[in-house]
Amino acid sequence: MSSVIPDSAGDKRAQGRASDVGLLLILGALMAFTSLSIDIYLPAMPSMQRDLHGDAELTITSFLVGFAIAQLFWGPVSDRIGRRRPLVIGVTLFAVGSMGCALSQTMGQMVFWRVFQAFGACTGPMLARTMVRDLYTRTHAARALSTLTVIMAVAPIAGPLIGGQIVRWGSWHGIFWLLAVMAVAMLLALRRLPETLPAERRAVTPAHKAFGDYRTLLGNPVFMRYVLCVTLYYISIYAFVAGSPRVYIEYFHVAPEYYGWLFGLNMVGVTSISLVNRKLVSRFGLDTLLRAATTGAAAAMLACAGFWELRIGGLPAIVVLVFLFFSMNGVIAASATAAALDGVERQLAGSATALIGSLQYGSGIVSSLLLVALSDGTPRALVAVMAVFALAAALVAARSASGLKGAR
């Protein structure tokens, strides 16, 4: 996707918009769509599995399949028809998909509507970032994105807490009705959102040429090493997202309304380390930070797997070690993404961002399928999958750094 930097005449308009709290709240809400679409119903997964007679992890897998594919489609489209129309279409699809989920009577129906929902949900976070790049110069864009990150961080903390309370006083159907209502409210809010890509700045090349850029990126070894690193790490992340409800709620008998607190604890770690990482980046190189963070994440999950096999610590040990693992996300995602984008030509940066996002979110497909195949009703499969792929990410990070030194 193209990045539009305002000219000097437009800089004042962009800087003026930086103080527009309403605009940032709308963009922040759009960025939170993906997290909320997954996190809010995690406490309900055991009851959904009983009611729909199927593996609830597949509802996450199907959502991520739709998200990964649709993101690659909407990126080039938004460069050609503007940002607002894809957002309106996307939020409408999300609303319809949420209602379909609420009315589902079988797991097959739920899986279909989750894919449908994802095709709309992906436009929110992807185009919110793009609109910031359209509106603001570099310094102001960084400030705006920092604000959006804080807003977005509320979703994975509040989502499971809200979902847990809905399950406690009602049923999982109410969660998806709530998402539908929120989507309608977002459609109304979009009326206040300006079009940030005027017709004269839109791409005019054929769409098939833009899709061909993905082939070039896949053949870039430097870029793909970093992308592989963050993708492997996110397989572990999504293994926890998909598997933790069953482990915490069914195996350790954590009440659904309290599950959200344990899940939200990890997000506190991510936010805290992200704030620290802003200072670390200026003192240490991206490769050094990436190696340290992936090594720390792998060590935490290898210890977690070992503790479980030795029956040491139980639930408290898992909670603490997963917290340490999750906290490294604040370094790994930022460092790997920045390093990957630094290895591509400027005109491919937009397509590169879409490809990173597609593979990053699509990685959850692997973890969900592995959990479905390997789960034995205990935490063993969850901690094993997380440990194996965290270790793989650390090995790729070490190879990325050594490969870069060799290239130099």
C-alpha positions as CSV (number, residue, x, y, z in Angstrom):
1,M,0.0,0.0,0.0
2,S,1.2,3.4,-0.7
3,S,2.2,5.8,2.0
4,V,1.1,9.4,1.5
5,I,3.0,12.1,3.3
6,P,1.3,15.5,3.3
7,D,3.0,18.3,1.5
8,S,3.9,21.5,3.4
9,A,0.5,23.0,2.8
10,G,-1.1,19.8,4.2
11,D,1.2,19.5,7.2
12,K,-0.7,22.0,9.2
13,R,-3.9,20.1,8.5
14,A,-2.2,16.9,9.6
15,Q,-0.8,18.5,12.7
16,G,-4.2,19.9,13.5
17,R,-5.8,16.5,13.3
18,A,-3.2,15.1,15.8
19,S,-5.3,16.8,18.5
20,D,-8.5,15.4,17.2
21,V,-9.3,12.9,20.0
22,G,-12.4,11.6,18.2
23,L,-10.4,10.7,15.1
24,L,-7.8,8.8,17.1
25,L,-10.5,7.0,19.1
26,I,-12.2,5.8,15.9
27,L,-8.9,4.6,14.5
28,G,-8.0,3.0,17.8
29,A,-11.3,1.1,17.8
30,L,-10.7,-0.1,14.3
31,M,-7.3,-1.4,15.2
32,A,-8.8,-3.3,18.2
33,F,-11.3,-5.2,16.0
34,T,-9.1,-8.2,15.5
35,S,-8.1,-8.7,19.2
36,L,-11.7,-8.1,20.4
37,S,-13.1,-10.5,17.8
38,I,-11.0,-13.3,19.3
39,D,-10.4,-12.4,22.9
40,I,-13.9,-11.5,23.9
41,Y,-15.3,-15.1,23.4
42,L,-12.4,-17.0,24.8
43,P,-14.1,-17.6,28.2
44,A,-17.1,-19.0,26.2
45,M,-15.2,-21.6,24.2
46,P,-15.9,-24.6,26.5
47,S,-19.6,-23.9,26.5
48,M,-19.6,-23.3,22.7
49,Q,-17.9,-26.6,22.2
50,R,-20.6,-28.4,24.3
51,D,-23.4,-26.6,22.5
52,L,-22.2,-26.9,19.0
53,H,-20.6,-30.4,19.3
54,G,-17.2,-29.6,17.7
55,D,-13.7,-28.4,18.4
56,A,-14.0,-24.7,19.4
57,E,-10.4,-24.1,18.4
58,L,-11.6,-24.3,14.8
59,T,-13.5,-21.0,15.3
60,I,-10.2,-19.3,15.8
61,T,-8.5,-21.1,12.9
62,S,-11.3,-20.2,10.5
63,F,-11.2,-16.5,11.6
64,L,-7.4,-16.4,11.0
65,V,-7.8,-18.1,7.6
66,G,-10.2,-15.4,6.5
67,F,-8.1,-12.6,8.1
68,A,-4.9,-13.8,6.4
69,I,-6.4,-14.1,2.9
70,A,-8.5,-10.9,3.0
71,Q,-5.7,-8.7,4.2
72,L,-3.8,-9.5,1.0
73,F,-6.9,-8.5,-1.0
74,W,-7.9,-5.3,0.8
75,G,-4.4,-3.7,0.7
76,P,-4.1,-3.2,-3.1
77,V,-7.9,-2.5,-3.3
78,S,-7.7,0.4,-0.8
79,D,-4.8,1.9,-2.8
80,R,-7.1,2.1,-5.8
81,I,-10.5,3.1,-4.4
82,G,-9.6,4.9,-1.2
83,R,-9.8,4.0,2.5
84,R,-13.4,4.8,3.5
85,R,-15.2,2.5,1.1
86,P,-13.3,-0.6,2.1
87,L,-13.8,0.3,5.8
88,V,-17.5,0.7,5.4
89,I,-17.8,-2.6,3.4
90,G,-15.5,-4.3,5.9
91,V,-17.4,-3.2,9.0
92,T,-20.7,-4.2,7.4
93,L,-19.4,-7.7,6.6
94,F,-18.2,-7.8,10.3
95,A,-21.7,-6.9,11.5
96,V,-23.4,-9.5,9.3
97,G,-20.8,-12.2,10.3
98,S,-21.3,-11.5,14.0
99,M,-25.1,-11.9,13.6
100,G,-24.4,-15.2,11.7
101,C,-22.2,-16.4,14.6
102,A,-24.9,-15.5,17.1
103,L,-27.5,-17.5,15.2
104,S,-25.3,-20.6,14.5
105,Q,-26.6,-23.9,15.5
106,T,-23.7,-26.2,14.5
107,M,-19.9,-25.9,14.5
108,G,-19.9,-25.9,10.7
109,Q,-22.2,-22.8,10.6
110,M,-20.0,-21.1,13.2
111,V,-16.8,-21.8,11.2
112,F,-18.4,-20.4,8.0
113,W,-19.6,-17.2,9.7
114,R,-16.2,-16.7,11.4
115,V,-14.5,-16.7,8.0
116,F,-17.1,-14.2,6.8
117,Q,-16.6,-12.1,9.9
118,A,-12.8,-12.0,9.4
119,F,-13.1,-10.8,5.8
120,G,-14.5,-7.6,7.3
121,A,-12.6,-7.4,10.5
122,C,-9.2,-7.3,8.8
123,T,-9.9,-3.9,7.2
124,G,-10.0,-2.2,10.6
125,P,-6.4,-2.6,11.9
126,M,-4.8,-2.6,8.4
127,L,-6.5,0.5,7.1
128,A,-6.3,2.4,10.5
129,R,-2.5,2.2,10.3
130,T,-2.6,3.2,6.6
131,M,-4.8,6.2,7.3
132,V,-2.3,7.4,9.9
133,R,0.4,7.3,7.3
134,D,-1.9,9.2,4.9
135,L,-2.7,11.9,7.4
136,Y,0.5,12.6,9.3
137,T,4.1,13.4,8.7
138,R,6.7,11.1,10.1
139,T,7.0,12.6,13.7
140,H,3.3,13.1,14.1
141,A,2.5,9.7,12.7
142,A,4.7,8.1,15.4
143,R,2.9,10.0,18.1
144,A,-0.5,9.0,16.7
145,L,0.4,5.4,16.4
146,S,1.7,5.4,20.0
147,T,-1.7,6.7,21.1
148,L,-3.5,4.0,19.0
149,T,-1.4,1.3,20.5
150,V,-2.5,2.3,24.0
151,I,-6.2,2.3,22.9
152,M,-5.8,-1.0,21.1
153,A,-4.2,-2.6,24.2
154,V,-7.5,-2.2,26.1
155,A,-9.2,-4.9,23.8
156,P,-7.2,-8.0,24.9
157,I,-7.5,-7.0,28.5
158,A,-11.2,-6.0,28.6
159,G,-12.4,-8.5,26.0
160,P,-12.1,-11.7,28.1
161,L,-13.4,-9.9,31.2
162,I,-16.5,-8.7,29.3
163,G,-17.0,-12.1,27.7
164,G,-16.7,-13.9,31.0
165,Q,-19.4,-11.8,32.6
166,I,-21.7,-12.4,29.6
167,V,-21.2,-16.1,29.9
168,R,-21.8,-15.9,33.6
169,W,-25.2,-14.1,33.3
170,G,-26.3,-15.3,29.9
171,S,-24.8,-17.4,27.0
172,W,-22.1,-17.2,24.4
173,H,-24.7,-16.0,21.8
174,G,-24.8,-12.7,23.6
175,I,-21.1,-12.1,22.9
176,F,-21.7,-12.1,19.2
177,W,-24.8,-10.0,19.4
178,L,-22.7,-7.5,21.3
179,L,-20.0,-7.5,18.5
180,A,-22.8,-6.9,16.0
181,V,-24.1,-3.9,18.0
182,M,-20.5,-2.6,18.3
183,A,-20.1,-2.9,14.5
184,V,-23.2,-0.9,13.8
185,A,-22.0,1.8,16.2
186,M,-18.7,1.8,14.3
187,L,-20.5,2.3,11.0
188,L,-22.1,5.4,12.5
189,A,-18.7,6.6,13.7
190,L,-17.2,6.1,10.2
191,R,-19.4,8.9,9.0
192,R,-17.1,11.3,10.8
193,L,-14.0,9.7,9.3
194,P,-12.5,11.6,6.3
195,E,-11.2,10.0,3.1
196,T,-7.4,10.2,3.5
197,L,-6.4,9.1,0.0
198,P,-7.7,11.6,-2.6
199,A,-8.3,10.3,-6.1
200,E,-5.2,12.0,-7.5
201,R,-2.9,10.1,-5.1
202,R,-4.4,6.6,-5.7
203,A,-2.6,3.9,-7.5
204,V,-3.3,3.5,-11.2
205,T,-1.4,0.3,-11.9
206,P,-3.4,-2.9,-12.5
207,A,-4.2,-4.9,-9.3
208,H,-2.5,-8.0,-10.7
209,K,0.8,-6.2,-10.7
210,A,0.5,-5.3,-7.0
211,F,-0.2,-9.0,-6.2
212,G,2.9,-9.8,-8.1
213,D,5.0,-7.9,-5.6
214,Y,4.3,-10.7,-3.0
215,R,6.2,-13.1,-5.2
216,T,9.2,-10.7,-5.1
217,L,9.1,-10.4,-1.4
218,L,8.8,-14.2,-0.8
219,G,12.1,-14.5,-2.8
220,N,13.9,-12.0,-0.6
221,P,15.9,-14.1,1.9
222,V,16.7,-11.2,4.4
223,F,13.1,-10.1,4.6
224,M,11.8,-13.7,4.9
225,R,14.2,-14.6,7.7
226,Y,12.7,-11.9,9.9
227,V,9.2,-12.7,8.8
228,L,9.7,-16.4,9.6
229,C,11.0,-15.5,13.0
230,V,7.9,-13.4,14.0
231,T,5.6,-16.0,12.3
232,L,7.1,-18.9,14.4
233,Y,6.7,-16.8,17.6
234,Y,3.1,-16.1,16.8
235,I,2.3,-19.8,16.3
236,S,3.2,-20.0,20.0
237,I,1.1,-16.9,20.8
238,Y,-2.0,-18.3,19.0
239,A,-1.5,-21.7,20.6
240,F,-2.1,-20.0,23.9
241,V,-5.0,-18.0,22.6
242,A,-6.7,-21.1,21.2
243,G,-5.7,-23.6,23.9
244,S,-5.7,-21.6,27.2
245,P,-9.6,-21.6,27.7
246,R,-9.7,-25.4,27.7
247,V,-6.6,-25.7,29.9
248,Y,-7.5,-22.9,32.4
249,I,-11.3,-23.4,32.5
250,E,-11.7,-27.1,32.0
251,Y,-8.5,-28.6,33.4
252,F,-7.7,-26.2,36.2
253,H,-11.4,-25.3,36.8
254,V,-10.8,-21.5,36.6
255,A,-14.2,-19.8,36.5
256,P,-14.9,-18.2,33.1
257,E,-15.3,-14.8,34.7
258,Y,-11.9,-15.1,36.2
259,Y,-10.2,-16.4,33.1
260,G,-10.1,-12.9,31.7
261,W,-7.9,-11.7,34.5
262,L,-5.3,-14.3,33.8
263,F,-5.4,-13.6,30.1
264,G,-5.2,-9.8,30.7
265,L,-2.2,-10.2,32.9
266,N,-0.2,-11.2,29.8
267,M,-1.2,-8.0,28.0
268,V,0.0,-5.9,30.9
269,G,3.4,-7.5,30.4
270,V,3.3,-6.8,26.6
271,T,2.4,-3.2,27.2
272,S,5.1,-2.7,29.8
273,I,7.9,-4.2,27.8
274,S,6.7,-2.3,24.7
275,L,7.2,1.0,26.6
276,V,10.7,-0.1,27.7
277,N,11.5,-1.2,24.2
278,R,11.1,2.3,22.9
279,K,14.2,3.3,24.9
280,L,16.1,0.0,24.3
281,V,15.9,0.5,20.5
282,S,18.1,3.6,20.8
283,R,20.8,1.8,22.8
284,F,20.9,-1.6,21.2
285,G,20.5,-2.9,17.6
286,L,17.4,-4.6,16.4
287,D,19.2,-8.0,16.0
288,T,20.5,-7.9,19.5
289,L,17.1,-7.1,20.9
290,L,15.5,-9.8,18.7
291,R,18.0,-12.5,19.8
292,A,17.6,-11.6,23.5
293,A,13.8,-11.5,23.4
294,T,13.3,-14.7,21.4
295,T,15.9,-16.5,23.7
296,G,14.0,-15.3,26.8
297,A,10.7,-16.4,25.3
298,A,12.0,-19.8,24.4
299,A,13.7,-20.3,27.8
300,A,10.4,-19.4,29.6
301,M,8.4,-22.0,27.5
302,L,11.0,-24.7,27.7
303,A,10.9,-24.3,31.5
304,C,7.1,-24.3,31.4
305,A,7.1,-27.6,29.4
306,G,9.7,-29.1,31.8
307,F,7.8,-28.0,34.9
308,W,4.6,-29.6,33.6
309,E,6.3,-32.9,32.8
310,L,7.8,-33.0,36.3
311,R,4.5,-31.8,37.8
312,I,6.1,-28.8,39.4
313,G,4.2,-25.6,40.2
314,G,0.9,-26.4,38.6
315,L,-1.2,-23.5,37.4
316,P,0.8,-20.8,39.1
317,A,4.0,-21.9,37.3
318,I,2.2,-21.9,33.9
319,V,0.7,-18.4,34.5
320,V,4.1,-16.9,35.5
321,L,6.1,-18.5,32.7
322,V,3.5,-17.7,30.1
323,F,3.5,-14.1,31.4
324,L,7.3,-13.9,30.8
325,F,6.9,-15.5,27.3
326,F,4.1,-13.1,26.3
327,S,6.0,-10.0,27.6
328,M,8.7,-10.5,25.0
329,N,6.1,-9.8,22.3
330,G,6.7,-6.1,22.9
331,V,10.2,-6.6,21.6
332,I,9.9,-9.4,19.1
333,A,7.1,-8.1,16.9
334,A,8.5,-4.6,16.7
335,S,12.1,-5.6,16.1
336,A,11.4,-8.3,13.6
337,T,8.9,-6.2,11.6
338,A,11.2,-3.1,11.5
339,A,14.2,-5.2,10.5
340,A,12.1,-7.0,7.8
341,L,10.9,-3.7,6.3
342,D,14.4,-2.3,6.3
343,G,15.4,-5.1,4.0
344,V,13.0,-4.2,1.2
345,E,12.7,-1.4,-1.4
346,R,10.6,1.6,-0.5
347,Q,8.0,0.9,-3.2
348,L,7.4,-2.6,-1.8
349,A,7.0,-1.4,1.8
350,G,3.1,-1.4,1.7
351,S,2.9,-4.9,0.2
352,A,5.6,-6.1,2.6
353,T,3.5,-4.8,5.6
354,A,0.4,-6.7,4.3
355,L,2.4,-9.9,3.8
356,I,3.9,-9.7,7.3
357,G,0.5,-9.2,8.8
358,S,-1.1,-12.0,6.7
359,L,1.6,-14.5,7.7
360,Q,1.6,-13.3,11.3
361,Y,-2.1,-13.7,11.9
362,G,-2.3,-16.7,9.6
363,S,0.2,-18.5,11.8
364,G,-2.6,-19.2,14.2
365,I,-4.0,-21.7,11.7
366,V,-1.0,-24.0,12.4
367,S,-1.3,-23.8,16.2
368,S,-5.0,-24.3,16.2
369,L,-4.8,-27.4,14.0
370,L,-1.9,-28.8,16.1
371,L,-3.9,-28.4,19.3
372,V,-6.9,-30.1,17.8
373,A,-4.7,-33.0,16.7
374,L,-2.5,-33.4,19.8
375,S,-4.7,-32.3,22.7
376,D,-5.1,-35.0,25.4
377,G,-7.2,-32.9,27.8
378,T,-4.1,-31.8,29.8
379,P,-1.8,-28.7,29.3
380,R,0.9,-31.0,27.7
381,A,0.0,-30.2,24.1
382,L,-0.3,-26.5,24.7
383,V,3.0,-26.0,26.5
384,A,4.8,-28.4,24.1
385,V,3.6,-26.5,20.9
386,M,4.5,-23.2,22.5
387,A,7.9,-24.4,23.6
388,V,8.8,-25.9,20.2
389,F,7.9,-22.9,18.1
390,A,9.4,-20.4,20.6
391,L,12.6,-22.3,20.3
392,A,12.4,-22.3,16.5
393,A,11.9,-18.5,16.5
394,A,15.0,-18.1,18.7
395,L,17.0,-20.3,16.3
396,V,15.8,-18.3,13.3
397,A,16.6,-15.0,15.1
398,A,20.2,-16.2,15.7
399,R,20.5,-17.2,12.1
400,S,19.1,-13.9,10.9
401,A,21.7,-12.0,12.9
402,S,24.6,-14.1,11.7
403,G,23.4,-14.0,8.1
404,L,23.2,-10.2,8.3
405,K,26.8,-10.0,9.6
406,G,27.9,-12.3,6.8
407,A,26.3,-10.2,4.2
408,R,28.1,-7.1,5.6
